[in-house]
Amino acid sequence: MNYFLANMLRWRPGAYLRSSSELFGWLLLRAAAQITSVVLLAKTLGAEDYGLFVTVLALASFFPPLVILGTPGEHGHLP
């Protein structure tokens, strides 16, 4: 039992764990920034204008994939 405990106490995280922890920290920071920007934007615009903004943003992000599908070339599916 003491051998197991001694090994556990000597364990140090490897490069993968350190890199994963750093990545996780940046993802948490990005999520906090997104939440903050959404709340500030919603408070600034008000309910009706924020709903209009989100609608326009959703429509603008919906159409580009449809355009790419009908475009011949590297990204399109037509010959």
mmCIF file of the N, C-alpha and C atoms, coordinates in Angstrom:
data_MODEL
# 
_entry.id   MODEL 
# 
loop_
_atom_site.group_PDB 
_atom_site.id 
_atom_site.type_symbol 
_atom_site.label_atom_id 
_atom_site.label_alt_id 
_atom_site.label_comp_id 
_atom_site.label_asym_id 
_atom_site.label_entity_id 
_atom_site.label_seq_id 
_atom_site.pdbx_PDB_ins_code 
_atom_site.Cartn_x 
_atom_site.Cartn_y 
_atom_site.Cartn_z 
_atom_site.occupancy 
_atom_site.B_iso_or_equiv 
_atom_site.pdbx_formal_charge 
_atom_site.auth_seq_id 
_atom_site.auth_comp_id 
_atom_site.auth_asym_id 
_atom_site.auth_atom_id 
_atom_site.pdbx_PDB_model_num 
ATOM 1   N N  . MET A 1 1  ? 0.819   -1.200 0.000   1.00 0.00 ? 1  MET A N  1 
ATOM 2   C CA . MET A 1 1  ? 0.000   0.000  0.000   1.00 0.00 ? 1  MET A CA 1 
ATOM 3   C C  . MET A 1 1  ? 0.856   1.255  0.000   1.00 0.00 ? 1  MET A C  1 
ATOM 4   N N  . ASN A 1 2  ? 1.949   1.225  0.754   1.00 0.00 ? 2  ASN A N  1 
ATOM 5   C CA . ASN A 1 2  ? 2.829   2.386  0.814   1.00 0.00 ? 2  ASN A CA 1 
ATOM 6   C C  . ASN A 1 2  ? 3.487   2.640  -0.536  1.00 0.00 ? 2  ASN A C  1 
ATOM 7   N N  . TYR A 1 3  ? 3.798   1.577  -1.271  1.00 0.00 ? 3  TYR A N  1 
ATOM 8   C CA . TYR A 1 3  ? 4.402   1.735  -2.599  1.00 0.00 ? 3  TYR A CA 1 
ATOM 9   C C  . TYR A 1 3  ? 3.442   2.455  -3.538  1.00 0.00 ? 3  TYR A C  1 
ATOM 10  N N  . PHE A 1 4  ? 2.178   2.073  -3.508  1.00 0.00 ? 4  PHE A N  1 
ATOM 11  C CA . PHE A 1 4  ? 1.163   2.710  -4.348  1.00 0.00 ? 4  PHE A CA 1 
ATOM 12  C C  . PHE A 1 4  ? 0.999   4.188  -3.974  1.00 0.00 ? 4  PHE A C  1 
ATOM 13  N N  . LEU A 1 5  ? 0.926   4.479  -2.701  1.00 0.00 ? 5  LEU A N  1 
ATOM 14  C CA . LEU A 1 5  ? 0.770   5.848  -2.230  1.00 0.00 ? 5  LEU A CA 1 
ATOM 15  C C  . LEU A 1 5  ? 1.984   6.697  -2.598  1.00 0.00 ? 5  LEU A C  1 
ATOM 16  N N  . ALA A 1 6  ? 3.164   6.131  -2.480  1.00 0.00 ? 6  ALA A N  1 
ATOM 17  C CA . ALA A 1 6  ? 4.380   6.866  -2.830  1.00 0.00 ? 6  ALA A CA 1 
ATOM 18  C C  . ALA A 1 6  ? 4.405   7.183  -4.321  1.00 0.00 ? 6  ALA A C  1 
ATOM 19  N N  . ASN A 1 7  ? 3.983   6.237  -5.148  1.00 0.00 ? 7  ASN A N  1 
ATOM 20  C CA . ASN A 1 7  ? 3.931   6.489  -6.590  1.00 0.00 ? 7  ASN A CA 1 
ATOM 21  C C  . ASN A 1 7  ? 2.898   7.561  -6.927  1.00 0.00 ? 7  ASN A C  1 
ATOM 22  N N  . MET A 1 8  ? 1.783   7.548  -6.246  1.00 0.00 ? 8  MET A N  1 
ATOM 23  C CA . MET A 1 8  ? 0.755   8.551  -6.512  1.00 0.00 ? 8  MET A CA 1 
ATOM 24  C C  . MET A 1 8  ? 1.232   9.951  -6.117  1.00 0.00 ? 8  MET A C  1 
ATOM 25  N N  . LEU A 1 9  ? 1.980   10.043 -5.036  1.00 0.00 ? 9  LEU A N  1 
ATOM 26  C CA . LEU A 1 9  ? 2.470   11.343 -4.590  1.00 0.00 ? 9  LEU A CA 1 
ATOM 27  C C  . LEU A 1 9  ? 3.589   11.871 -5.485  1.00 0.00 ? 9  LEU A C  1 
ATOM 28  N N  . ARG A 1 10 ? 4.334   10.982 -6.132  1.00 0.00 ? 10 ARG A N  1 
ATOM 29  C CA . ARG A 1 10 ? 5.412   11.409 -7.025  1.00 0.00 ? 10 ARG A CA 1 
ATOM 30  C C  . ARG A 1 10 ? 4.927   11.726 -8.428  1.00 0.00 ? 10 ARG A C  1 
ATOM 31  N N  . TRP A 1 11 ? 3.693   11.393 -8.751  1.00 0.00 ? 11 TRP A N  1 
ATOM 32  C CA . TRP A 1 11 ? 3.174   11.565 -10.102 1.00 0.00 ? 11 TRP A CA 1 
ATOM 33  C C  . TRP A 1 11 ? 3.119   13.036 -10.474 1.00 0.00 ? 11 TRP A C  1 
ATOM 34  N N  . ARG A 1 12 ? 3.565   13.361 -11.681 1.00 0.00 ? 12 ARG A N  1 
ATOM 35  C CA . ARG A 1 12 ? 3.495   14.707 -12.223 1.00 0.00 ? 12 ARG A CA 1 
ATOM 36  C C  . ARG A 1 12 ? 2.786   14.643 -13.573 1.00 0.00 ? 12 ARG A C  1 
ATOM 37  N N  . PRO A 1 13 ? 1.944   15.614 -13.867 1.00 0.00 ? 13 PRO A N  1 
ATOM 38  C CA . PRO A 1 13 ? 1.214   15.576 -15.133 1.00 0.00 ? 13 PRO A CA 1 
ATOM 39  C C  . PRO A 1 13 ? 2.169   15.696 -16.319 1.00 0.00 ? 13 PRO A C  1 
ATOM 40  N N  . GLY A 1 14 ? 1.838   14.984 -17.382 1.00 0.00 ? 14 GLY A N  1 
ATOM 41  C CA . GLY A 1 14 ? 2.646   15.026 -18.588 1.00 0.00 ? 14 GLY A CA 1 
ATOM 42  C C  . GLY A 1 14 ? 2.252   16.198 -19.472 1.00 0.00 ? 14 GLY A C  1 
ATOM 43  N N  . ALA A 1 15 ? 2.872   16.264 -20.628 1.00 0.00 ? 15 ALA A N  1 
ATOM 44  C CA . ALA A 1 15 ? 2.648   17.370 -21.559 1.00 0.00 ? 15 ALA A CA 1 
ATOM 45  C C  . ALA A 1 15 ? 1.214   17.382 -22.075 1.00 0.00 ? 15 ALA A C  1 
ATOM 46  N N  . TYR A 1 16 ? 0.640   16.212 -22.319 1.00 0.00 ? 16 TYR A N  1 
ATOM 47  C CA . TYR A 1 16 ? -0.734  16.167 -22.817 1.00 0.00 ? 16 TYR A CA 1 
ATOM 48  C C  . TYR A 1 16 ? -1.721  16.741 -21.803 1.00 0.00 ? 16 TYR A C  1 
ATOM 49  N N  . LEU A 1 17 ? -1.554  16.395 -20.557 1.00 0.00 ? 17 LEU A N  1 
ATOM 50  C CA . LEU A 1 17 ? -2.454  16.898 -19.522 1.00 0.00 ? 17 LEU A CA 1 
ATOM 51  C C  . LEU A 1 17 ? -2.288  18.399 -19.337 1.00 0.00 ? 17 LEU A C  1 
ATOM 52  N N  . ARG A 1 18 ? -1.034  18.880 -19.368 1.00 0.00 ? 18 ARG A N  1 
ATOM 53  C CA . ARG A 1 18 ? -0.812  20.320 -19.238 1.00 0.00 ? 18 ARG A CA 1 
ATOM 54  C C  . ARG A 1 18 ? -1.422  21.065 -20.419 1.00 0.00 ? 18 ARG A C  1 
ATOM 55  N N  . SER A 1 19 ? -1.235  20.546 -21.624 1.00 0.00 ? 19 SER A N  1 
ATOM 56  C CA . SER A 1 19 ? -1.796  21.193 -22.808 1.00 0.00 ? 19 SER A CA 1 
ATOM 57  C C  . SER A 1 19 ? -3.317  21.143 -22.792 1.00 0.00 ? 19 SER A C  1 
ATOM 58  N N  . SER A 1 20 ? -3.873  20.029 -22.367 1.00 0.00 ? 20 SER A N  1 
ATOM 59  C CA . SER A 1 20 ? -5.329  19.899 -22.286 1.00 0.00 ? 20 SER A CA 1 
ATOM 60  C C  . SER A 1 20 ? -5.898  20.866 -21.256 1.00 0.00 ? 20 SER A C  1 
ATOM 61  N N  . SER A 1 21 ? -5.221  21.018 -20.143 1.00 0.00 ? 21 SER A N  1 
ATOM 62  C CA . SER A 1 21 ? -5.677  21.949 -19.113 1.00 0.00 ? 21 SER A CA 1 
ATOM 63  C C  . SER A 1 21 ? -5.619  23.382 -19.617 1.00 0.00 ? 21 SER A C  1 
ATOM 64  N N  . GLU A 1 22 ? -4.569  23.724 -20.351 1.00 0.00 ? 22 GLU A N  1 
ATOM 65  C CA . GLU A 1 22 ? -4.458  25.063 -20.914 1.00 0.00 ? 22 GLU A CA 1 
ATOM 66  C C  . GLU A 1 22 ? -5.568  25.313 -21.935 1.00 0.00 ? 22 GLU A C  1 
ATOM 67  N N  . LEU A 1 23 ? -5.824  24.334 -22.783 1.00 0.00 ? 23 LEU A N  1 
ATOM 68  C CA . LEU A 1 23 ? -6.896  24.462 -23.769 1.00 0.00 ? 23 LEU A CA 1 
ATOM 69  C C  . LEU A 1 23 ? -8.250  24.621 -23.082 1.00 0.00 ? 23 LEU A C  1 
ATOM 70  N N  . PHE A 1 24 ? -8.486  23.843 -22.047 1.00 0.00 ? 24 PHE A N  1 
ATOM 71  C CA . PHE A 1 24 ? -9.739  23.935 -21.306 1.00 0.00 ? 24 PHE A CA 1 
ATOM 72  C C  . PHE A 1 24 ? -9.902  25.318 -20.678 1.00 0.00 ? 24 PHE A C  1 
ATOM 73  N N  . GLY A 1 25 ? -8.829  25.873 -20.163 1.00 0.00 ? 25 GLY A N  1 
ATOM 74  C CA . GLY A 1 25 ? -8.872  27.216 -19.593 1.00 0.00 ? 25 GLY A CA 1 
ATOM 75  C C  . GLY A 1 25 ? -9.238  28.266 -20.632 1.00 0.00 ? 25 GLY A C  1 
ATOM 76  N N  . TRP A 1 26 ? -8.644  28.169 -21.824 1.00 0.00 ? 26 TRP A N  1 
ATOM 77  C CA . TRP A 1 26 ? -8.984  29.117 -22.888 1.00 0.00 ? 26 TRP A CA 1 
ATOM 78  C C  . TRP A 1 26 ? -10.422 28.948 -23.352 1.00 0.00 ? 26 TRP A C  1 
ATOM 79  N N  . LEU A 1 27 ? -10.909 27.711 -23.387 1.00 0.00 ? 27 LEU A N  1 
ATOM 80  C CA . LEU A 1 27 ? -12.307 27.491 -23.759 1.00 0.00 ? 27 LEU A CA 1 
ATOM 81  C C  . LEU A 1 27 ? -13.258 28.088 -22.732 1.00 0.00 ? 27 LEU A C  1 
ATOM 82  N N  . LEU A 1 28 ? -12.919 27.972 -21.449 1.00 0.00 ? 28 LEU A N  1 
ATOM 83  C CA . LEU A 1 28 ? -13.737 28.591 -20.408 1.00 0.00 ? 28 LEU A CA 1 
ATOM 84  C C  . LEU A 1 28 ? -13.727 30.110 -20.539 1.00 0.00 ? 28 LEU A C  1 
ATOM 85  N N  . LEU A 1 29 ? -12.564 30.680 -20.842 1.00 0.00 ? 29 LEU A N  1 
ATOM 86  C CA . LEU A 1 29 ? -12.470 32.124 -21.032 1.00 0.00 ? 29 LEU A CA 1 
ATOM 87  C C  . LEU A 1 29 ? -13.304 32.581 -22.224 1.00 0.00 ? 29 LEU A C  1 
ATOM 88  N N  . ARG A 1 30 ? -13.250 31.814 -23.313 1.00 0.00 ? 30 ARG A N  1 
ATOM 89  C CA . ARG A 1 30 ? -14.050 32.153 -24.494 1.00 0.00 ? 30 ARG A CA 1 
ATOM 90  C C  . ARG A 1 30 ? -15.548 32.068 -24.190 1.00 0.00 ? 30 ARG A C  1 
ATOM 91  N N  . ALA A 1 31 ? -15.959 31.044 -23.456 1.00 0.00 ? 31 ALA A N  1 
ATOM 92  C CA . ALA A 1 31 ? -17.370 30.904 -23.098 1.00 0.00 ? 31 ALA A CA 1 
ATOM 93  C C  . ALA A 1 31 ? -17.820 32.067 -22.217 1.00 0.00 ? 31 ALA A C  1 
ATOM 94  N N  . ALA A 1 32 ? -16.980 32.484 -21.281 1.00 0.00 ? 32 ALA A N  1 
ATOM 95  C CA . ALA A 1 32 ? -17.324 33.623 -20.425 1.00 0.00 ? 32 ALA A CA 1 
ATOM 96  C C  . ALA A 1 32 ? -17.442 34.901 -21.248 1.00 0.00 ? 32 ALA A C  1 
ATOM 97  N N  . ALA A 1 33 ? -16.548 35.084 -22.224 1.00 0.00 ? 33 ALA A N  1 
ATOM 98  C CA . ALA A 1 33 ? -16.617 36.267 -23.087 1.00 0.00 ? 33 ALA A CA 1 
ATOM 99  C C  . ALA A 1 33 ? -17.880 36.245 -23.942 1.00 0.00 ? 33 ALA A C  1 
ATOM 100 N N  . GLN A 1 34 ? -18.269 35.085 -24.427 1.00 0.00 ? 34 GLN A N  1 
ATOM 101 C CA . GLN A 1 34 ? -19.483 34.982 -25.228 1.00 0.00 ? 34 GLN A CA 1 
ATOM 102 C C  . GLN A 1 34 ? -20.723 35.287 -24.390 1.00 0.00 ? 34 GLN A C  1 
ATOM 103 N N  . ILE A 1 35 ? -20.777 34.750 -23.190 1.00 0.00 ? 35 ILE A N  1 
ATOM 104 C CA . ILE A 1 35 ? -21.918 35.009 -22.315 1.00 0.00 ? 35 ILE A CA 1 
ATOM 105 C C  . ILE A 1 35 ? -22.007 36.501 -21.996 1.00 0.00 ? 35 ILE A C  1 
ATOM 106 N N  . THR A 1 36 ? -20.867 37.099 -21.696 1.00 0.00 ? 36 THR A N  1 
ATOM 107 C CA . THR A 1 36 ? -20.840 38.528 -21.383 1.00 0.00 ? 36 THR A CA 1 
ATOM 108 C C  . THR A 1 36 ? -21.299 39.366 -22.567 1.00 0.00 ? 36 THR A C  1 
ATOM 109 N N  . SER A 1 37 ? -20.814 39.033 -23.764 1.00 0.00 ? 37 SER A N  1 
ATOM 110 C CA . SER A 1 37 ? -21.196 39.826 -24.930 1.00 0.00 ? 37 SER A CA 1 
ATOM 111 C C  . SER A 1 37 ? -22.680 39.663 -25.259 1.00 0.00 ? 37 SER A C  1 
ATOM 112 N N  . VAL A 1 38 ? -23.227 38.479 -25.100 1.00 0.00 ? 38 VAL A N  1 
ATOM 113 C CA . VAL A 1 38 ? -24.652 38.269 -25.369 1.00 0.00 ? 38 VAL A CA 1 
ATOM 114 C C  . VAL A 1 38 ? -25.503 39.048 -24.372 1.00 0.00 ? 38 VAL A C  1 
ATOM 115 N N  . VAL A 1 39 ? -25.139 38.996 -23.105 1.00 0.00 ? 39 VAL A N  1 
ATOM 116 C CA . VAL A 1 39 ? -25.915 39.707 -22.089 1.00 0.00 ? 39 VAL A CA 1 
ATOM 117 C C  . VAL A 1 39 ? -25.835 41.210 -22.310 1.00 0.00 ? 39 VAL A C  1 
ATOM 118 N N  . LEU A 1 40 ? -24.638 41.733 -22.574 1.00 0.00 ? 40 LEU A N  1 
ATOM 119 C CA . LEU A 1 40 ? -24.494 43.171 -22.803 1.00 0.00 ? 40 LEU A CA 1 
ATOM 120 C C  . LEU A 1 40 ? -25.233 43.614 -24.062 1.00 0.00 ? 40 LEU A C  1 
ATOM 121 N N  . LEU A 1 41 ? -25.151 42.824 -25.114 1.00 0.00 ? 41 LEU A N  1 
ATOM 122 C CA . LEU A 1 41 ? -25.847 43.156 -26.352 1.00 0.00 ? 41 LEU A CA 1 
ATOM 123 C C  . LEU A 1 41 ? -27.360 43.133 -26.152 1.00 0.00 ? 41 LEU A C  1 
ATOM 124 N N  . ALA A 1 42 ? -27.857 42.145 -25.428 1.00 0.00 ? 42 ALA A N  1 
ATOM 125 C CA . ALA A 1 42 ? -29.296 42.054 -25.174 1.00 0.00 ? 42 ALA A CA 1 
ATOM 126 C C  . ALA A 1 42 ? -29.781 43.218 -24.312 1.00 0.00 ? 42 ALA A C  1 
ATOM 127 N N  . LYS A 1 43 ? -28.984 43.601 -23.312 1.00 0.00 ? 43 LYS A N  1 
ATOM 128 C CA . LYS A 1 43 ? -29.381 44.727 -22.462 1.00 0.00 ? 43 LYS A CA 1 
ATOM 129 C C  . LYS A 1 43 ? -29.330 46.039 -23.233 1.00 0.00 ? 43 LYS A C  1 
ATOM 130 N N  . THR A 1 44 ? -28.359 46.172 -24.125 1.00 0.00 ? 44 THR A N  1 
ATOM 131 C CA . THR A 1 44 ? -28.211 47.409 -24.891 1.00 0.00 ? 44 THR A CA 1 
ATOM 132 C C  . THR A 1 44 ? -29.309 47.557 -25.934 1.00 0.00 ? 44 THR A C  1 
ATOM 133 N N  . LEU A 1 45 ? -29.600 46.476 -26.652 1.00 0.00 ? 45 LEU A N  1 
ATOM 134 C CA . LEU A 1 45 ? -30.572 46.556 -27.739 1.00 0.00 ? 45 LEU A CA 1 
ATOM 135 C C  . LEU A 1 45 ? -32.018 46.476 -27.266 1.00 0.00 ? 45 LEU A C  1 
ATOM 136 N N  . GLY A 1 46 ? -32.263 45.776 -26.226 1.00 0.00 ? 46 GLY A N  1 
ATOM 137 C CA . GLY A 1 46 ? -33.645 45.540 -25.801 1.00 0.00 ? 46 GLY A CA 1 
ATOM 138 C C  . GLY A 1 46 ? -34.154 44.250 -26.427 1.00 0.00 ? 46 GLY A C  1 
ATOM 139 N N  . ALA A 1 47 ? -35.289 43.781 -25.965 1.00 0.00 ? 47 ALA A N  1 
ATOM 140 C CA . ALA A 1 47 ? -35.797 42.473 -26.374 1.00 0.00 ? 47 ALA A CA 1 
ATOM 141 C C  . ALA A 1 47 ? -36.137 42.413 -27.860 1.00 0.00 ? 47 ALA A C  1 
ATOM 142 N N  . GLU A 1 48 ? -36.855 43.405 -28.354 1.00 0.00 ? 48 GLU A N  1 
ATOM 143 C CA . GLU A 1 48 ? -37.310 43.364 -29.745 1.00 0.00 ? 48 GLU A CA 1 
ATOM 144 C C  . GLU A 1 48 ? -36.145 43.507 -30.725 1.00 0.00 ? 48 GLU A C  1 
ATOM 145 N N  . ASP A 1 49 ? -35.254 44.460 -30.470 1.00 0.00 ? 49 ASP A N  1 
ATOM 146 C CA . ASP A 1 49 ? -34.118 44.663 -31.377 1.00 0.00 ? 49 ASP A CA 1 
ATOM 147 C C  . ASP A 1 49 ? -33.127 43.500 -31.306 1.00 0.00 ? 49 ASP A C  1 
ATOM 148 N N  . TYR A 1 50 ? -32.951 42.929 -30.116 1.00 0.00 ? 50 TYR A N  1 
ATOM 149 C CA . TYR A 1 50 ? -32.065 41.775 -29.999 1.00 0.00 ? 50 TYR A CA 1 
ATOM 150 C C  . TYR A 1 50 ? -32.641 40.572 -30.758 1.00 0.00 ? 50 TYR A C  1 
ATOM 151 N N  . GLY A 1 51 ? -33.955 40.375 -30.684 1.00 0.00 ? 51 GLY A N  1 
ATOM 152 C CA . GLY A 1 51 ? -34.592 39.298 -31.443 1.00 0.00 ? 51 GLY A CA 1 
ATOM 153 C C  . GLY A 1 51 ? -34.425 39.490 -32.933 1.00 0.00 ? 51 GLY A C  1 
ATOM 154 N N  . LEU A 1 52 ? -34.544 40.737 -33.404 1.00 0.00 ? 52 LEU A N  1 
ATOM 155 C CA . LEU A 1 52 ? -34.319 41.034 -34.817 1.00 0.00 ? 52 LEU A CA 1 
ATOM 156 C C  . LEU A 1 52 ? -32.870 40.756 -35.211 1.00 0.00 ? 52 LEU A C  1 
ATOM 157 N N  . PHE A 1 53 ? -31.932 41.150 -34.354 1.00 0.00 ? 53 PHE A N  1 
ATOM 158 C CA . PHE A 1 53 ? -30.512 40.911 -34.607 1.00 0.00 ? 53 PHE A CA 1 
ATOM 159 C C  . PHE A 1 53 ? -30.211 39.418 -34.720 1.00 0.00 ? 53 PHE A C  1 
ATOM 160 N N  . VAL A 1 54 ? -30.741 38.638 -33.798 1.00 0.00 ? 54 VAL A N  1 
ATOM 161 C CA . VAL A 1 54 ? -30.505 37.194 -33.809 1.00 0.00 ? 54 VAL A CA 1 
ATOM 162 C C  . VAL A 1 54 ? -31.148 36.555 -35.039 1.00 0.00 ? 54 VAL A C  1 
ATOM 163 N N  . THR A 1 55 ? -32.301 37.040 -35.445 1.00 0.00 ? 55 THR A N  1 
ATOM 164 C CA . THR A 1 55 ? -32.973 36.509 -36.639 1.00 0.00 ? 55 THR A CA 1 
ATOM 165 C C  . THR A 1 55 ? -32.145 36.766 -37.889 1.00 0.00 ? 55 THR A C  1 
ATOM 166 N N  . VAL A 1 56 ? -31.663 37.983 -38.030 1.00 0.00 ? 56 VAL A N  1 
ATOM 167 C CA . VAL A 1 56 ? -30.839 38.331 -39.195 1.00 0.00 ? 56 VAL A CA 1 
ATOM 168 C C  . VAL A 1 56 ? -29.547 37.515 -39.187 1.00 0.00 ? 56 VAL A C  1 
ATOM 169 N N  . LEU A 1 57 ? -28.956 37.350 -38.027 1.00 0.00 ? 57 LEU A N  1 
ATOM 170 C CA . LEU A 1 57 ? -27.732 36.551 -37.918 1.00 0.00 ? 57 LEU A CA 1 
ATOM 171 C C  . LEU A 1 57 ? -27.990 35.089 -38.289 1.00 0.00 ? 57 LEU A C  1 
ATOM 172 N N  . ALA A 1 58 ? -29.116 34.544 -37.865 1.00 0.00 ? 58 ALA A N  1 
ATOM 173 C CA . ALA A 1 58 ? -29.455 33.154 -38.190 1.00 0.00 ? 58 ALA A CA 1 
ATOM 174 C C  . ALA A 1 58 ? -29.678 32.985 -39.692 1.00 0.00 ? 58 ALA A C  1 
ATOM 175 N N  . LEU A 1 59 ? -30.381 33.924 -40.298 1.00 0.00 ? 59 LEU A N  1 
ATOM 176 C CA . LEU A 1 59 ? -30.604 33.841 -41.742 1.00 0.00 ? 59 LEU A CA 1 
ATOM 177 C C  . LEU A 1 59 ? -29.306 33.997 -42.519 1.00 0.00 ? 59 LEU A C  1 
ATOM 178 N N  . ALA A 1 60 ? -28.449 34.893 -42.066 1.00 0.00 ? 60 ALA A N  1 
ATOM 179 C CA . ALA A 1 60 ? -27.172 35.102 -42.748 1.00 0.00 ? 60 ALA A CA 1 
ATOM 180 C C  . ALA A 1 60 ? -26.269 33.879 -42.648 1.00 0.00 ? 60 ALA A C  1 
ATOM 181 N N  . SER A 1 61 ? -26.363 33.119 -41.579 1.00 0.00 ? 61 SER A N  1 
ATOM 182 C CA . SER A 1 61 ? -25.533 31.922 -41.447 1.00 0.00 ? 61 SER A CA 1 
ATOM 183 C C  . SER A 1 61 ? -26.170 30.696 -42.094 1.00 0.00 ? 61 SER A C  1 
ATOM 184 N N  . PHE A 1 62 ? -27.457 30.774 -42.456 1.00 0.00 ? 62 PHE A N  1 
ATOM 185 C CA . PHE A 1 62 ? -28.152 29.640 -43.060 1.00 0.00 ? 62 PHE A CA 1 
ATOM 186 C C  . PHE A 1 62 ? -27.882 29.528 -44.557 1.00 0.00 ? 62 PHE A C  1 
ATOM 187 N N  . PHE A 1 63 ? -27.762 30.640 -45.259 1.00 0.00 ? 63 PHE A N  1 
ATOM 188 C CA . PHE A 1 63 ? -27.687 30.611 -46.714 1.00 0.00 ? 63 PHE A CA 1 
ATOM 189 C C  . PHE A 1 63 ? -26.320 30.260 -47.317 1.00 0.00 ? 63 PHE A C  1 
ATOM 190 N N  . PRO A 1 64 ? -25.184 30.607 -46.750 1.00 0.00 ? 64 PRO A N  1 
ATOM 191 C CA . PRO A 1 64 ? -23.908 30.255 -47.403 1.00 0.00 ? 64 PRO A CA 1 
ATOM 192 C C  . PRO A 1 64 ? -23.712 28.770 -47.697 1.00 0.00 ? 64 PRO A C  1 
ATOM 193 N N  . PRO A 1 65 ? -24.084 27.844 -46.813 1.00 0.00 ? 65 PRO A N  1 
ATOM 194 C CA . PRO A 1 65 ? -23.933 26.432 -47.192 1.00 0.00 ? 65 PRO A CA 1 
ATOM 195 C C  . PRO A 1 65 ? -24.794 26.049 -48.397 1.00 0.00 ? 65 PRO A C  1 
ATOM 196 N N  . LEU A 1 66 ? -25.961 26.651 -48.527 1.00 0.00 ? 66 LEU A N  1 
ATOM 197 C CA . LEU A 1 66 ? -26.807 26.358 -49.679 1.00 0.00 ? 66 LEU A CA 1 
ATOM 198 C C  . LEU A 1 66 ? -26.182 26.879 -50.966 1.00 0.00 ? 66 LEU A C  1 
ATOM 199 N N  . VAL A 1 67 ? -25.541 28.019 -50.901 1.00 0.00 ? 67 VAL A N  1 
ATOM 200 C CA . VAL A 1 67 ? -24.870 28.578 -52.075 1.00 0.00 ? 67 VAL A CA 1 
ATOM 201 C C  . VAL A 1 67 ? -23.692 27.704 -52.476 1.00 0.00 ? 67 VAL A C  1 
ATOM 202 N N  . ILE A 1 68 ? -22.956 27.207 -51.498 1.00 0.00 ? 68 ILE A N  1 
ATOM 203 C CA . ILE A 1 68 ? -21.792 26.357 -51.790 1.00 0.00 ? 68 ILE A CA 1 
ATOM 204 C C  . ILE A 1 68 ? -22.232 25.054 -52.459 1.00 0.00 ? 68 ILE A C  1 
ATOM 205 N N  . LEU A 1 69 ? -23.383 24.521 -52.071 1.00 0.00 ? 69 LEU A N  1 
ATOM 206 C CA . LEU A 1 69 ? -23.865 23.282 -52.669 1.00 0.00 ? 69 LEU A CA 1 
ATOM 207 C C  . LEU A 1 69 ? -24.135 23.437 -54.162 1.00 0.00 ? 69 LEU A C  1 
ATOM 208 N N  . GLY A 1 70 ? -24.549 24.615 -54.593 1.00 0.00 ? 70 GLY A N  1 
ATOM 209 C CA . GLY A 1 70 ? -24.857 24.824 -55.989 1.00 0.00 ? 70 GLY A CA 1 
ATOM 210 C C  . GLY A 1 70 ? -23.707 25.403 -56.788 1.00 0.00 ? 70 GLY A C  1 
ATOM 211 N N  . THR A 1 71 ? -22.540 25.532 -56.193 1.00 0.00 ? 71 THR A N  1 
ATOM 212 C CA . THR A 1 71 ? -21.384 26.122 -56.864 1.00 0.00 ? 71 THR A CA 1 
ATOM 213 C C  . THR A 1 71 ? -20.466 25.034 -57.366 1.00 0.00 ? 71 THR A C  1 
ATOM 214 N N  . PRO A 1 72 ? -20.189 24.988 -58.684 1.00 0.00 ? 72 PRO A N  1 
ATOM 215 C CA . PRO A 1 72 ? -19.222 24.002 -59.161 1.00 0.00 ? 72 PRO A CA 1 
ATOM 216 C C  . PRO A 1 72 ? -17.816 24.402 -58.740 1.00 0.00 ? 72 PRO A C  1 
ATOM 217 N N  . GLY A 1 73 ? -16.996 23.424 -58.528 1.00 0.00 ? 73 GLY A N  1 
ATOM 218 C CA . GLY A 1 73 ? -15.623 23.711 -58.154 1.00 0.00 ? 73 GLY A CA 1 
ATOM 219 C C  . GLY A 1 73 ? -15.175 22.865 -56.975 1.00 0.00 ? 73 GLY A C  1 
ATOM 220 N N  . GLU A 1 74 ? -14.220 23.430 -56.258 1.00 0.00 ? 74 GLU A N  1 
ATOM 221 C CA . GLU A 1 74 ? -13.582 22.686 -55.202 1.00 0.00 ? 74 GLU A CA 1 
ATOM 222 C C  . GLU A 1 74 ? -14.541 22.297 -54.078 1.00 0.00 ? 74 GLU A C  1 
ATOM 223 N N  . HIS A 1 75 ? -15.437 23.188 -53.666 1.00 0.00 ? 75 HIS A N  1 
ATOM 224 C CA . HIS A 1 75 ? -16.331 22.905 -52.552 1.00 0.00 ? 75 HIS A CA 1 
ATOM 225 C C  . HIS A 1 75 ? -17.701 22.420 -52.995 1.00 0.00 ? 75 HIS A C  1 
ATOM 226 N N  . GLY A 1 76 ? -18.067 22.662 -54.234 1.00 0.00 ? 76 GLY A N  1 
ATOM 227 C CA . GLY A 1 76 ? -19.393 22.269 -54.708 1.00 0.00 ? 76 GLY A CA 1 
ATOM 228 C C  . GLY A 1 76 ? -19.449 20.811 -55.100 1.00 0.00 ? 76 GLY A C  1 
ATOM 229 N N  . HIS A 1 77 ? -20.647 20.327 -55.335 1.00 0.00 ? 77 HIS A N  1 
ATOM 230 C CA . HIS A 1 77 ? -20.831 18.916 -55.679 1.00 0.00 ? 77 HIS A CA 1 
ATOM 231 C C  . HIS A 1 77 ? -21.173 18.722 -57.152 1.00 0.00 ? 77 HIS A C  1 
ATOM 232 N N  . LEU A 1 78 ? -21.228 19.796 -57.909 1.00 0.00 ? 78 LEU A N  1 
ATOM 233 C CA . LEU A 1 78 ? -21.525 19.660 -59.335 1.00 0.00 ? 78 LEU A CA 1 
ATOM 234 C C  . LEU A 1 78 ? -20.240 19.414 -60.114 1.00 0.00 ? 78 LEU A C  1 
ATOM 235 N N  . PRO A 1 79 ? -20.317 18.659 -61.214 1.00 0.00 ? 79 PRO A N  1 
ATOM 236 C CA . PRO A 1 79 ? -19.088 18.404 -61.990 1.00 0.00 ? 79 PRO A CA 1 
ATOM 237 C C  . PRO A 1 79 ? -18.569 19.623 -62.703 1.00 0.00 ? 79 PRO A C  1 
# 
